[in-house]
Amino acid sequence: MREPSLLPVFGKLGVKAPPVAIAAPTMSTIIKSLVSRTREVLSAHGSLALKLSVVLWTVLVLAAVFFIAQA
């Protein structure tokens, strides 16, 4: 019969580590309703929102270039 090892054993056989509880982010009802309304608006007017954001981004970049050129 085989003799057990004399090396230290780390952990116990048959014992599992306790499960790690992952904290789920909690959202208030106001934020949940805001998120759902935002999704509805974007699904209805997504292309318009994309066009407006591109125009706004372009204006901001041009304004930054203008103010840097003035300095």
PyMOL CGO cylinders between C-alpha atoms (Angstrom):
from pymol import cmd
from pymol.cgo import CYLINDER

trace = [
    CYLINDER, 0.00, 0.00, 0.00, 1.23, 3.49, -0.85, 0.3, 1, 1, 1, 1, 1, 1,
    CYLINDER, 1.23, 3.49, -0.85, 2.26, 5.81, 1.97, 0.3, 1, 1, 1, 1, 1, 1,
    CYLINDER, 2.26, 5.81, 1.97, 0.82, 9.38, 1.99, 0.3, 1, 1, 1, 1, 1, 1,
    CYLINDER, 0.82, 9.38, 1.99, 3.17, 12.18, 1.07, 0.3, 1, 1, 1, 1, 1, 1,
    CYLINDER, 3.17, 12.18, 1.07, 4.93, 14.03, 3.88, 0.3, 1, 1, 1, 1, 1, 1,
    CYLINDER, 4.93, 14.03, 3.88, 4.66, 17.33, 2.02, 0.3, 1, 1, 1, 1, 1, 1,
    CYLINDER, 4.66, 17.33, 2.02, 2.23, 19.84, 3.48, 0.3, 1, 1, 1, 1, 1, 1,
    CYLINDER, 2.23, 19.84, 3.48, -1.22, 19.63, 1.98, 0.3, 1, 1, 1, 1, 1, 1,
    CYLINDER, -1.22, 19.63, 1.98, -2.82, 22.92, 1.05, 0.3, 1, 1, 1, 1, 1, 1,
    CYLINDER, -2.82, 22.92, 1.05, -6.58, 22.76, 1.46, 0.3, 1, 1, 1, 1, 1, 1,
    CYLINDER, -6.58, 22.76, 1.46, -8.76, 19.82, 2.34, 0.3, 1, 1, 1, 1, 1, 1,
    CYLINDER, -8.76, 19.82, 2.34, -10.06, 17.19, 0.01, 0.3, 1, 1, 1, 1, 1, 1,
    CYLINDER, -10.06, 17.19, 0.01, -13.75, 17.44, -0.72, 0.3, 1, 1, 1, 1, 1, 1,
    CYLINDER, -13.75, 17.44, -0.72, -14.08, 20.96, 0.68, 0.3, 1, 1, 1, 1, 1, 1,
    CYLINDER, -14.08, 20.96, 0.68, -14.85, 23.68, -1.82, 0.3, 1, 1, 1, 1, 1, 1,
    CYLINDER, -14.85, 23.68, -1.82, -14.09, 27.34, -1.38, 0.3, 1, 1, 1, 1, 1, 1,
    CYLINDER, -14.09, 27.34, -1.38, -17.13, 29.43, -0.46, 0.3, 1, 1, 1, 1, 1, 1,
    CYLINDER, -17.13, 29.43, -0.46, -18.72, 31.06, -3.51, 0.3, 1, 1, 1, 1, 1, 1,
    CYLINDER, -18.72, 31.06, -3.51, -17.72, 34.63, -4.08, 0.3, 1, 1, 1, 1, 1, 1,
    CYLINDER, -17.72, 34.63, -4.08, -20.68, 36.96, -3.91, 0.3, 1, 1, 1, 1, 1, 1,
    CYLINDER, -20.68, 36.96, -3.91, -20.58, 39.40, -6.79, 0.3, 1, 1, 1, 1, 1, 1,
    CYLINDER, -20.58, 39.40, -6.79, -22.25, 42.64, -5.89, 0.3, 1, 1, 1, 1, 1, 1,
    CYLINDER, -22.25, 42.64, -5.89, -24.69, 43.60, -8.60, 0.3, 1, 1, 1, 1, 1, 1,
    CYLINDER, -24.69, 43.60, -8.60, -25.05, 47.31, -9.16, 0.3, 1, 1, 1, 1, 1, 1,
    CYLINDER, -25.05, 47.31, -9.16, -28.37, 48.56, -7.88, 0.3, 1, 1, 1, 1, 1, 1,
    CYLINDER, -28.37, 48.56, -7.88, -30.25, 51.19, -9.80, 0.3, 1, 1, 1, 1, 1, 1,
    CYLINDER, -30.25, 51.19, -9.80, -32.99, 53.36, -8.45, 0.3, 1, 1, 1, 1, 1, 1,
    CYLINDER, -32.99, 53.36, -8.45, -36.38, 53.41, -10.10, 0.3, 1, 1, 1, 1, 1, 1,
    CYLINDER, -36.38, 53.41, -10.10, -35.74, 56.91, -11.44, 0.3, 1, 1, 1, 1, 1, 1,
    CYLINDER, -35.74, 56.91, -11.44, -32.60, 55.76, -13.24, 0.3, 1, 1, 1, 1, 1, 1,
    CYLINDER, -32.60, 55.76, -13.24, -34.35, 52.63, -14.53, 0.3, 1, 1, 1, 1, 1, 1,
    CYLINDER, -34.35, 52.63, -14.53, -37.18, 54.71, -15.99, 0.3, 1, 1, 1, 1, 1, 1,
    CYLINDER, -37.18, 54.71, -15.99, -34.68, 57.19, -17.45, 0.3, 1, 1, 1, 1, 1, 1,
    CYLINDER, -34.68, 57.19, -17.45, -32.75, 54.37, -19.11, 0.3, 1, 1, 1, 1, 1, 1,
    CYLINDER, -32.75, 54.37, -19.11, -35.90, 52.82, -20.56, 0.3, 1, 1, 1, 1, 1, 1,
    CYLINDER, -35.90, 52.82, -20.56, -37.15, 56.19, -21.85, 0.3, 1, 1, 1, 1, 1, 1,
    CYLINDER, -37.15, 56.19, -21.85, -33.74, 56.90, -23.39, 0.3, 1, 1, 1, 1, 1, 1,
    CYLINDER, -33.74, 56.90, -23.39, -33.82, 53.55, -25.16, 0.3, 1, 1, 1, 1, 1, 1,
    CYLINDER, -33.82, 53.55, -25.16, -37.30, 54.26, -26.50, 0.3, 1, 1, 1, 1, 1, 1,
    CYLINDER, -37.30, 54.26, -26.50, -36.29, 57.70, -27.77, 0.3, 1, 1, 1, 1, 1, 1,
    CYLINDER, -36.29, 57.70, -27.77, -33.12, 56.37, -29.39, 0.3, 1, 1, 1, 1, 1, 1,
    CYLINDER, -33.12, 56.37, -29.39, -34.98, 53.53, -31.06, 0.3, 1, 1, 1, 1, 1, 1,
    CYLINDER, -34.98, 53.53, -31.06, -37.49, 56.01, -32.47, 0.3, 1, 1, 1, 1, 1, 1,
    CYLINDER, -37.49, 56.01, -32.47, -35.06, 58.81, -33.37, 0.3, 1, 1, 1, 1, 1, 1,
    CYLINDER, -35.06, 58.81, -33.37, -31.69, 57.05, -33.52, 0.3, 1, 1, 1, 1, 1, 1,
    CYLINDER, -31.69, 57.05, -33.52, -30.63, 58.30, -36.93, 0.3, 1, 1, 1, 1, 1, 1,
    CYLINDER, -30.63, 58.30, -36.93, -31.47, 61.90, -36.03, 0.3, 1, 1, 1, 1, 1, 1,
    CYLINDER, -31.47, 61.90, -36.03, -29.54, 61.60, -32.75, 0.3, 1, 1, 1, 1, 1, 1,
    CYLINDER, -29.54, 61.60, -32.75, -26.54, 60.22, -34.64, 0.3, 1, 1, 1, 1, 1, 1,
    CYLINDER, -26.54, 60.22, -34.64, -26.62, 63.06, -37.17, 0.3, 1, 1, 1, 1, 1, 1,
    CYLINDER, -26.62, 63.06, -37.17, -26.91, 65.69, -34.44, 0.3, 1, 1, 1, 1, 1, 1,
    CYLINDER, -26.91, 65.69, -34.44, -24.06, 64.18, -32.44, 0.3, 1, 1, 1, 1, 1, 1,
    CYLINDER, -24.06, 64.18, -32.44, -21.81, 64.18, -35.52, 0.3, 1, 1, 1, 1, 1, 1,
    CYLINDER, -21.81, 64.18, -35.52, -22.65, 67.82, -36.21, 0.3, 1, 1, 1, 1, 1, 1,
    CYLINDER, -22.65, 67.82, -36.21, -22.05, 68.78, -32.58, 0.3, 1, 1, 1, 1, 1, 1,
    CYLINDER, -22.05, 68.78, -32.58, -18.73, 66.91, -32.51, 0.3, 1, 1, 1, 1, 1, 1,
    CYLINDER, -18.73, 66.91, -32.51, -17.64, 68.66, -35.73, 0.3, 1, 1, 1, 1, 1, 1,
    CYLINDER, -17.64, 68.66, -35.73, -18.55, 72.09, -34.35, 0.3, 1, 1, 1, 1, 1, 1,
    CYLINDER, -18.55, 72.09, -34.35, -16.63, 71.40, -31.14, 0.3, 1, 1, 1, 1, 1, 1,
    CYLINDER, -16.63, 71.40, -31.14, -13.54, 70.30, -33.04, 0.3, 1, 1, 1, 1, 1, 1,
    CYLINDER, -13.54, 70.30, -33.04, -13.68, 73.35, -35.30, 0.3, 1, 1, 1, 1, 1, 1,
    CYLINDER, -13.68, 73.35, -35.30, -14.14, 75.65, -32.30, 0.3, 1, 1, 1, 1, 1, 1,
    CYLINDER, -14.14, 75.65, -32.30, -11.13, 74.05, -30.56, 0.3, 1, 1, 1, 1, 1, 1,
    CYLINDER, -11.13, 74.05, -30.56, -9.01, 74.54, -33.70, 0.3, 1, 1, 1, 1, 1, 1,
    CYLINDER, -9.01, 74.54, -33.70, -10.14, 78.14, -33.95, 0.3, 1, 1, 1, 1, 1, 1,
    CYLINDER, -10.14, 78.14, -33.95, -9.24, 78.94, -30.33, 0.3, 1, 1, 1, 1, 1, 1,
    CYLINDER, -9.24, 78.94, -30.33, -5.88, 77.16, -30.62, 0.3, 1, 1, 1, 1, 1, 1,
    CYLINDER, -5.88, 77.16, -30.62, -5.11, 79.12, -33.80, 0.3, 1, 1, 1, 1, 1, 1,
    CYLINDER, -5.11, 79.12, -33.80, -5.93, 82.41, -32.01, 0.3, 1, 1, 1, 1, 1, 1,
    CYLINDER, -5.93, 82.41, -32.01, -3.35, 81.73, -29.27, 0.3, 1, 1, 1, 1, 1, 1,
]
cmd.load_cgo(trace, "trace")
